[in-house]
Amino acid sequence: MLTSSGLHLSNMKHSEQFHRALECHLSGKYDEAERMYRSILKAHPGHSGAHHYIGLIHLQRGELRQAAGSMQMSIQCKPDQADTLCNLGYCLNLMGSYKDAIEACTESLRLDQSNPSAWTNLGNAQRSIGQPDDALTSFKQALVLAPDDPRQHYNLANALLDLSNLEEAEVCFKRCLSIDDSIPEAHNNLSACLVRLGSFQLALVHASRAIDLSPAYPEAWNNKGLALSEIGHHQEALTCYTKAIEISPEYAEAWGNRSSALDYLGLYQESLDCSVRALAMNPEIDFLLGQVISGKLRICDWKGLGNLRSRLKSDIKVGKRACVPLTALGLIDDPYLLRTCAESYTKAKLPFDLVQPTPRVFQSAPSKKKVRLAYFSMDFRDHPVAHLIAGVIEHHCRDQFEVIGISYGVNTRDGMRTRLETAFDRFLDVRELSGKEIAALSRDLCVDIAIDLAGYTQDSRPEIFASRAAPIQINYLGFPGTMGAKFMDYIIVDPIVVPRQEYEAYSEKLLCLPNSYQANDNKREAAGRCPTRGELGLPESSFVFCCFNNNWKILPEIFDCWMRILKSVEGSVLWLLESNSTASSNLQREAQARGINPRRLVFAKRVEHSHHLARHRVADLFLDTSPYNAHTSASDSLWMGLPVLTLEGRSFAGRVAQSLLISLGINNLVAKNIREYESMAIELAMQPGKLTEIKRVISQNVTRAPLFKTSHFAKNIEQAYLQAIDMQRKRPPPM
């Protein structure tokens, strides 16, 4: 029995009979030792030592109640036994009686403060009832008393991990393993710590080592899967999660992570099944409720969605970790509630001990040197964000700015990747580095302003900015909402997406551009040949409504409206982007349930961007979604002369299409509510002359209005960057 386990054996002198019993006990002859202890008790019922050691035998057999009873009898016989109180505390911890364990350990320490096991048991109990600061103090005291015991470093590391002091926890885990490299739990928990720090390759090493030491260790298989997922090896991660579940079938976290891996692999129904199963096992897992809802939206499975959404909103209001911010944008149109959601996520995922002191401040006018901008993204490829930002990168004034691209995504070697590598003054591929290492690299490059193009979207790396990549850090373009993070200094907006009266819904300070906040590239080119309607599966003479938003943005209430529109416009069809075949089938089923022939829903396959642009020419009217609008898809449509009918939302994500339309000089395609939206769509379909006039104005304004003037937009955003620098220079120095 090791002291580090929390048990403590007395060194007191005993009678010869008791000494023989103790020898049997220590040699593993528990039955014989117990008989001898009980023989002693027959003669001496108040023999505290015999009661104590019978309790230890019960404990070794896993008979916790009997063990606690025997130890309590020992204490009744002799109350001032620090060792017995210590071991009782250990036993009570195993039973889950944490408050009683604290009482026993506190009394043990009153009698003898030099026992590291008592401090360990006290810390474990405090940690179990949610007193991490007290546990930290107890574990530190245990470590002072037993500095060479690896388990004491391990316990301290766990307490630091509870408090999200990740860097200190990493150091303690490594100290533990430097003393004894054969502790699988230490390797496993270090792996979990490293995943949170963004050191995914090293996390993989330690999870694998834990498995080598203990092959039937489900948590280690789970953590190995997490590390593999973070480096994009989703099939291998799936294998790890499956192994964890084989070992422990009721392991809810592994079921939830298996769901995520299946989602990445495009197996959406299987993914949803796993997340539903995980939620049934443990509804308290962070963000799992949102994961279930996201899975349902991905395949347009709306059964029970209303109740789940109501539950989600209630949970977010009370501060529960119910949903990742990206999923919330598609469900909630309240910017203040979205801020609460983002802040809960940030607190859970990005502990503030990562934040480094601001490396530099601007003490002199920025005109004395070029301002060094760095754009960070995983999507410098054929992706909507890249299609929007590429022209701006090319139009930045090189007399005043040096522009760096920092890519942590896969090198797809497509045309957009090549274009961007050329557009930046310097382009760095950092996907093999941890978030902390990327931030350090940025500081070494003396980046003045770091622009995060991803926010809280899929595969983003916000830990880079939590580690402070630059004196000024800006949330822009990829994530249309607040990040709720102290480390993000600014967000770029416009007067439409964020009206002044709602500035308090954003944790960042706001940099407000004069026209639309959204960058646009006036070099985007459509394919020369436009397919015919017949080639696209569309009727030649019918009115074609379309929506090229991702299917997960479609909610039942907007779909209900679309079906009423189709009923009112005879022969019309709704042309949708096909996100996945399951979603298409479910949408057709939902149409039929509303009395619409499912063949009136036509699905467009994903094609190369220039061909996608070209096919806009055969549609008549784009119907937008809410509360998450069309963003890049709206600007693509307007660029091709296709009118976009949108709803005015409250949140940033729900006002983007309105911002684009107003920047293009089109004010009459924004509906105030769903009823107005429906009547406007029907009216435009029934009055072709009115729609033709709107198309004429769009075609005329594409070359005149601010929306697609890329060079003009670049100047506006540069002024915003200089404004941020000016505000930074005027800040008072830190105390």
N, C-alpha and C positions, 0 to 999 in steps of 0.2 A: 504494500500500500504506500504509494508515493505521497509525500507531504504536499506536492503540487496539485494532487487531486482534490484537496480540500479536507482529507482525513488527517487525523493527528493521533499518534500512539504515545501513551504515557511512558515515561522512563522510571516510574516509581518502583520501589522495592515491594516484592510480593512474597507470600508464603510459598513453601516448597510445592505444595499441591497446586496452587495457582500458577506457579512458574512452569510446572509440567503441562498444565492445560494450555498455557500461552505458547509453549514450544510446539504443541500439536497444532494449535491455531495457525501459527506462522509457517508451519510446514504444509499447510493445506488440508490437514485432517480435521475438517470442520465438525463432522458428526461426533467424532471422539472428543474433541475439545468441548463441544456443547454439553456432552454428557458430564464431563468433568466439572464444567462451570456450574451446572445444575446441582451436581453433588455438593459442591461448596455451598450453594444457596440453601440447600436443605439444612445444612449445619449452621450457616450464617446468613439468614434471609436479608440482612442489611449490607451484604458485601457489594459495595458499589462497583468494584472492578469487574466482578462476574456479570452483573447486569449489563455493564458497558460493553463487554466483549461478546456477550450473547447478541447484543444489539448489532455489533459489527458483523457477526456471522449472518444474521438475518439480512443485513444490508448487502453482503456479498451474494446472497441468494436472490436478491431482488425483492425481499419481503419487507417493504418499506414501512408499513404500519407497525409490524411487529418490532422492527428495528427502532423506530421512534419510541415505541412504548417501553422497550428495555432501557433505552438511554434515559428516558424520563424517570424510570424507576431508580436508575443509578444516581441521578441528580437529587431525587427525593432523599436517598440514603446519605448523600454527601453533596450539599448544594454548591460548594466552592470548587467544582472541578472544571477548570478552563478547557481541558482537552475534550471532556465529554460534551460540554456545551458546544464546542466547536464542531464536533462530529454530528451532534444533533442538528445543528444548523445546516450541515451538508445534507443530511437525510431529509430534512424539511424542504430544502431546495428541490430535491429530486421529486418530492411529493407535490410540489407546486404550492406549498404553504409558505409563501415568501415573507409575509409579515411576521409569522412566528419564527422563521429562520433569522430575520433581522434581530428580533428580540433575543434569541439564543446567542447569536454571534456577538451582539453588543455586550451581553453579560459576560461572555467568554473573554472579550477584550478588556472589560473592566478589571477582570482578574489577572489577565496576562496580555499586555499589548505587544509582546515580542513574538507572537505566533503568526507567521505569514498565512497559514491555512485559514485561520479565523478571519483575517482581512480578506482573503480570497472568497470565502463563503459569504461574507457580508457583501462584498462587491457584486457577486453573482445574484444575490437576492435583490439588491438595489437595482441592478440592471434589468432584472426580470419584471419589476413593477414600474419601470419607466422613470427611474431616477439616475440618468446617465452621469450627471455631474458628481453625485455622491459616490457612484460606482467607480468613477475615475479616481477620486481621492483614495478610496479603499485599495484599489489595485496598485496605485502608486506606493502606498505604504507597504503593501505586500512585497513589492519589487525592491524596496529599500532593504527589507529584511532578508530577501532571498534573491540577490542580483544575478546569481548564476543559474537560476531555475528558468528554463525556457518557457515553461507554462505561465510564469508571471509576466513575461514580456508579451506572451500571447493574449492573456487576459486584458492587459493594458491596451493592447492594439485593438481588441474588440470594443472596448469602451470608447476609444478614440473614433473608431469607425461609426459607432452609434451617434456620436456627436458631429459626424461628418468632418472631423479633423483628419482628412485623408492622408496628407503628406506625413504627419506624425504617426498615423497608424501604419503606413507603409514602412517607416523606419523601425517601428517596434516589431512588426512581423518579421522583418529581415534580421533583426537582432535575435529573435527567438530561433529562427532557422540557422543562424550562424552558430548557435550553441548545439542545436539538434535538428538536423535536416530531415529527420524521419517522421515528423509530425504532420500527418495529412491535413488535419484541420487548419493548421497554420498556412500551408500552401494554398488550400482552398479559399480561405478568407482573404489572404493576400491577393489572390486572383480577383475576387470580387472588388476589392479596394482598387486594384489597378484598372479594372474596367471602368470604374467611376472616374478615375483620373485620366482616362483616355489612352493608357499604355496597353493597348490591346495585345500586341505580340508577346509582351512579357507576362500578361495575364494568362495567355494561352499556355506558356511554359509552366507556370505554377499550377494551373488546373490539371494539366497533364501529369505533373509530378504527383499531385494528390491522388490521381487515379492509379498511377503506378504503385503507390504505397497502399492504396485501399480500393481495389477494383469495384467493389460493390458500394460505392459512395455516391448516392444520387445527386447530392448538392454539387459535388465536383464535376460530374457529367453535365449538370445544368450550367455551371459557370464556364466550363469549356465551350459549351454551345454559345453562351453569350459572347465570349471573346471571338469565336469564329464568325458569329453574325456581324459583329462590328467591323471585321475586315472583309466582309462580303462573301464569306464561304457558307452560304445558307444551306446547301445540301448537306455539308458535313455537320453543320450546327443541328440540323433536323435529326441526324443520326444520334447525336449526343443527347438531345432532349428525349428522343424515343428510348434510349438506353436508361436514362434517369427514371422514366415512367415504368419501364419493365422492372426496375429494382424496387420502385416505390409507386404503385399504381394510383395512390391518392395524393400525389405530389402536385398540388394545384399550380404552383409557380411554373413547373416544367410544362404542364399542359398549356399554360398561357404563352410561354416562350415557343412552344411547338407551333402554336397558332401563328405567331409572328413569322416564323421560318416558312411555314406553308403559304402565308400571304405573299412573302417575297418571291416564292417559287410559282406564284400564279394559281395555286390550288385553293381557291377562295372558299368554296363550300366546306372543304375539310378544315380550313383555318377557322371558319366560324364555328363549326362543331366543337373544335378544341377549346376555343375561348368560352363558349357557353358552358362546357363541362367544367372548366376551371372556375368560372363564376359561381356555379352551383356548389362546388367544393369549398370555396373560400371567397365570399363576396367582399372581403376587406382588402384584397390585394390591390395595391396602388394602381390606378389607371385602367383596371381590368374592365370595369363597366363601360368605359369609353371604347375600349378595344372591341367589345361585343357589338356595340352600336356601329362602330366603324366597319366591322366585318359585315354587318347586315346592309349598310349603305353601299358597300363595295359591290354587292350582287343584287341590290334593289330588293331585298327581302324585308318587307315592311311589317310583317306580322309582329304585333306587340311593341312596335317602335314607339308609339305614343306614350305608353307607360314608362318605357326605358328612358325616353327624353325627359319626362317629368321628374323621374328619380334622379337623373343626371343633374338637372338644374338645381334641384334641392340640395344635392350633395355638394355641388360647387359653392352654393351660397353659404354653407356652413364650414367651408374651408377644407372639405375632404379632397383627397387626391383621386378624383373620379375620372379624369379625362385628360389626354394630352391636348395642348392648345390647338393644333391643326384640326383635329376632329371637332373641337368646340366651335371653330369658325364656321363649319358647315351646318351647325345646329342651333346656334344662339345668335340673336341679333341685338344683344345688349352689351355695349362696349365695356361697361363697368363690371359686369359679370365675367366677361372675357378676360379682363385684367386680373380678377380674383383667380381664375383658372390658371392663367400664365404664372402668377406669383406662386401658387401652390406647386406647380410643376418645377419652377426654378428652384424653390427651396428644397424640393425632394432630390432633384437631379444634379444641381450645381451649387454645392456648398460654398459659402463665401470665403472660407479659408483659402480657396484657390486664388482669390483676387490679389494680384501683386500691387505694390504701391505704383502710382503713376510714374513711369520711367523718366519722362521728361515733361516739362511744361514750356509753353511759348513765352519767352521773356522779351523777345524783340519782334519787330514787325516781320510778318512772313514774306514781305517783298524782298528781303535780303537773300533768300534762297528759294529754290523750287520746293513746293509742298509735295511731300511724298505720299501718294495714295496707294493703298493696297486693297484690292477687291478679293474677297475670299468666297470660294464656292466649290461644291462638288459637281456642279452642272455646267462646266465649260465644255459644252458639247451640243449636239442637236437636241436642244431642250428649250422650253418656253422662256426661261430666264435669259438664256444666252441669246435667243432671237431678239429679245427686247434691248439688251444692254450692249450688244456688239458695236453698234454704230456710235454710241456715246463714248466708248473706250477709244474709238478711232478719232473722235472729234475733240478730245480733251486738248487744251492748249498746252503744248509742250514747252513753251517759254516759261510757264508758271507752275506746271505740274509734272512730276515724274509718276508714271502709272505702272503698278506692279500687279500681276495676276498670281494669286496663290491658290492652287488647285489641290483639293484633297479627294477628288473623285477619280473614277476609272478613266484612263486615256482611251477614248473610243476611236481616235484617229479618223474622225469624220471631217467633213468640210468645215463645219463651224469650229471645231477644235483647232484646226489649222489656221483659220481666220483669226481667232482670238490669240493664239500663240504669237502671231505676227503683230496684232494690234497693240499688245502691251509692250512697254519698254523692257520689261523683264517678266518672264513667266516661270514659275517654280512649281514643280510637281512634288507635293509633300505628303502624299497619301500614306507613306510608310512611317511617318512620324506621329508621336502622341500629340494630344492637344497642347500640353504644356510645352513640348518641344517646338511646336509650330509657333506658339506665342513668343517663345524665347527667340526664335529665328526672326520673327517680325520686329522685335525690339532691337536685335542686333543690326537689322537693316535700317534702323532709325525711321520706321514708318511713322508718319505724323497722324494719318487718319486711316483706320481700318474699317472697311465697309463690308458688313456681313450680308451676303446676298441670299442667305438661306433661312436665318432665324430658327424657328422650330419646325421646319419641314423635314421630310423623311431623309435620313442619312446626314443631317446637318451635324456640325461639330461646335456647338455653343461653348464647350469647355475651353476652346481657344480664346474666346473673349473673356470668359471667367478668369482666365490666367493672365489677362490684360496684355493684348497684342500691341496696343498703341495708346498714346495719351487720349485720343479721341476715338470712340467706337460708335458706329452708326448702323442701325437696323434699317435695311432698305430692300425693297422690291420683292424678294422671294416670299416673305411672310407678312401678309397684310394685317398686322395687328401688333399690339404691344407685347414685348417679351417678358414684362414684369420682372426685370432683372436690374439690380443696382449697377452692374458692370456695363450695361449698354447705355451710352450717354444720350444719344439722339435717335429720332426716327424721322424719316423724310415723308412728308404728307403734302396735301394741298387743301384749299379751303372747303372743298366738297367732301373728300373722304373723311376728314376730321374737322367738323365745324368748331369754332373757337369755344363754344359753350361746353364741349366735351373733351377739352384738353386734359382734364383731371382723370380721364379714363386711361391715360397712358403714363407709364412709369418713366419713360424717356422724355427729355425735352424735345420740343417739336421744331423742326426746320421746315417751313412752309414754302413750297414753290408757288409761283404766280399762276401757273396753269395746271395741267394734270401732273400728278407726282410721277406717273408711269413713263419710264423711258420707252422710246420707240425707234425702230431702225427704218429709215426711209430707203434702205437698199434691199429690203426684202423683195424677192422676185417670185412671181407665180410662174408655173410651167406654161410654156407657149400654147399648148393645146389644152382646151377645156373639154373634158369628157361630156358626152351627151347624157341627158337624163336617163335614157334607156340603158346606157352602159353602167350607170350608177344605181340601177334598180328603181328609178323614180318614174312616176307617170309623166308623160310628155306635156299634158295640158292642165294638170291639177295645180292648185296653189300649194307651194312647198314651204311649210314652216320648218325651221331647223333649230337645233341646239347642239353645238359642238363642245359643250362643257363635259368634263368627266362625269360619268353616270352617278358617282357618289354624291354629287351636288344636288341631285334630283330628290326632292322630298315629296311625300304624298300630297301635300296641299297644293304644290305647284303642278304636280301631275294631274290632279283633279281638274285644275283650271285648264290645262292643255286639252284634256279630253272634252271638256265643255266647248272649247274653241273648235275642235275638230267636228263636234256634233253640229255646231252652228255654221261652219263653212263646208258645205257639201263637197265631197270628193277630195278634200284637202288631205295632205299627209304630213306626218311629223318625222323629220329626218334627224336621227340621233347618231352621235359617235358611239361606236361599239367598244366599250371598255373591256368587256369579257362576255363570253357567250351565255354564262349563267344570268348575268344582269339583263341581257337582251331578252332571254326567255321569260324572266320574271316580269319585265316591263310589258311584254306582249300579253302575258296572263293578266296583269293589272288592267291593261286596256280593255281586254275582253270582259272583265268583271264590271267595267263601267259602261258597257254597251257599245264599245268601239271595236270594229273588226281589227284584229291584231296585225293584219297585213298593211294597215294604214300607218304602222310604225316601220320605218325603213332604217337600217343600220349601216353606217359608213365605216369601212375598215380603216385602220390606221395606215397612212401612206407617208412618203417623204414630204417634207414641209412644202416645197414648191408645188407639188401636186395637190396637197391639201388646200393651199391658197386658191389654186385654179378652180377647184370644184365649188367654191363659194358662189361662183357666177350663176349657177343653175338654181340657187335657192331664192326665195322671195322675201322672207322675213325671219330674223334670228330672234327666238324667244329665250330670254335670259332666265336664270335660276335665282333663288333667294333662300336663305340669307347670304349665301356665298355666290357672288356674281361671276359672270364671265370677265376675265382679266385679259390675258394674252389672246384668248379666243375672241374677245370683243374687238380688240384692236386689229386682229387679223381680218375679221369680218368687215370692219369699217374701212380698212385699207383696200379691200376688194370691192367697196361700194355697196355692201349688204347692210341694210338697216338693222339695228339692234334695239329691240323693245325691252326695257328693263324696269325693275321695281326699285323705288327709293328705299334703301334700308337705313338702319341706325348705325351699324358697325362699319368699320373700315372696309372689310371684305364685301359688305353689302352695298357699297356706294361707289365702287370703282367704275362700273360701266357708266354710271351717271357722270362721273368725272371725265371719262373719255368723250362722251357725247357732247358735254358742254364745252370741252376744250376744242372739239371739232366744229363748234358753232351750231349744234343740233340740240335744241332745248325741248322739243315736243315729243320725245320718245321715252320719257321718264314718267312712269305711273306712280301715283301716290299710294295706291293700295291695290289689292288683288282684284277687286271688282273693276277698277278703272283699267288695270292691265288687260283683263279679259275683254272688255268692251273695245279698247283700243286695237287689240289684235284682230278682232272680228271686223271692226270698221276698216282697217287698212287692207284686209283681205277682200272685203266687199267693194272697196273704192280704189281700183287700180290706179286711177289718175292721181290720187293723193299720195300713194306709195311711190309712184314714178317721180313726183316732184321731190319727195324726200331723197330718193336716190340721186336725183340731179344735184341737189344741194350738197350731199355727201361727196359726190364725185368732184364738184367744184372746190369744196373746202379742204379736200385731202392735200392739195398743194398750197393752200393759202393759210389755213388755220394753224395754231401752234402745235397741235397734237403730233404731227409727223415731221416737224422741223427739227431734225436731230441735232444739228449744230447749235440752234437756238436753245434747245433743251440742255445741251452740254454746258453752255454758258450759265444757265440758271442754276444748275446743280453745283457748278464750280463756285458760284456766289454763296450757295448754302454752305459749302465746305469752308470757305473763307470766313463766313459768319461764325461757324463753330469754332474756328481757330481764334477769332477775335474774342469770343466769349470766354474761351479757355484762358487766354492771356489776362483777361480782366478779373479772373477768379482770385479771391484772396488765397495766399499760400496756406497749406495745411498747418494746423497748430502743432 
